[in-house]
Amino acid sequence: MDVRQLAALVAIADHGTFSAAARALFTVQSNVSSHIARLERELATTLVDRAHGGLTDDGARVVARARRILHEMDDIVAEVSPADGDVAGDVRLGILGTTARWLLPQLIDGLAAAHPRVRVIVSEGNTSTLIPGVLEGRLGAAIVHLPVEEPELTLDPLFAEDLLLAVPADHPLAGATERSLAELAQHRLLLPPAGSALRKVIDRAAAISGVQLQAQSEIDGVRLLATLAMDGLGAAIVPATAVPHAMTGSFERIAVPELPPRVVALAAP
């Protein structure tokens, strides 16, 4: 998923047809069609009713979130851009690896259009490494996931995404559309490190459910965590963007309804 796909869907919602959306986006209809087709494949659902026009119910739900994301994109550009419109220099931005691959293209394009003499220097990391970078002044801002307990920083939520279980197809937890935390507690899992932002969210949900999850290994890095699960090492709790539907293999994505969404935010001084 990337921001261009979301922008195409919003344009269809606003203008009614693929051709009108293409005109609004100053592109050709085939590009809009391609973006929507890829987005539908990744989400494994139909978003646009091609027979009768308009959006499906799933499409309307995605558009509501897409509008918020696109609005926040504009705010990010404004946040990391200096106040003077005629500026030059470097903007240092930290970003989560799972978010970078679909958020960065639009972000960099937006900054380039607004401030062509500004160079964006991107540092990939996780919340525990990016937050110190902002506090110490090595980064102008960072896109991280909550919770972050730093009163010196301003935190602007951008979007939320589901947490799910990525599990090898031959794992005992495989073969279901959803699992409870009580079921997960019966197996050792691949988990983020204790004390990390994502682990705090997971442990809090487990405590509310009255269970304690067991760590087979603690892996620092969401993309690595997801990769190890997809490669068959074990079952891992990861954000949905870490295992997009375009990825296929001998693994399954299983919903865990008791887990709250992961909230991604912009952290700035």
Steps between C-alpha positions, in 0.01 A plus 500: 500500500622851426356848524442526125254211521314670784494830309352323197223347710417835661490663155249238380287564809511876436456503123293189433685325217847374413531752217394795716737386774784483248431858386499622861833328563650625170571147384353245262213265577718190470715622790195546721369156402838344575521665844151382595561146374820470704331641809212253464745210466692605809184542707336190350170679441311699236505874565330641188167378359591494132152387390293770667759764587604629840672323785421173672449495876865401543599778261315758708673381816843514336431848356418634847840388624675605181374857537648518848833361380522743207410790727771395744745475211446869431553572868824300502634704208409820683648371826843410365521795258659822627267800531675701226365396161831564319730267690781259435673238709440163656193363675577191708205268544484169683244241400387146581609247239154351455352845440780637283437294189154642434516840676837633382435542125214744553676675788820560307306612192301744713810652655672522162203685352471740794873555552709382204826610663440291811661157520326231706732271695310194621606272784317170540461361848258394769333714761760427767782627276315783323369679809851563645599636159226764521575581864872542429443711189640249251155476339261785431201268541419130494207280409466253788238287666337570833519491795783750540545651845712807430344828621758702303358378168184585310323187379248528216320170422498422126314170463431167667556150366401158624734265680481139385670164535736399220542124525663225290243282325615191692487668844243372755336845502446497123176401332267755662374843399548631853656399829458622857784620720426202726576270206819694421609469863521122458788538254836674501497796262738731318448834677646852498746571783358553848455871567467598134194702395345212306567249777332732752186499287508120471572437869227743608244318285615165640468629857146623432418151369655342809780316319876530464665442164820295479792613287677242287731784394492878530569669166584871474353609169149447365605412146749242630235364735258454210767354272598236756136398541449479123818294472360244745686580822187552706182700554536877540272789593560777244325803347297429187733709282783259583321221311306667214262281302725528196746275685433131455667187630465219752361720774164631618364826636272442798290764674531543877193708596622578852805685369443876457614679183853635484489881486768666286585863580732784402738589784660845493662734755 
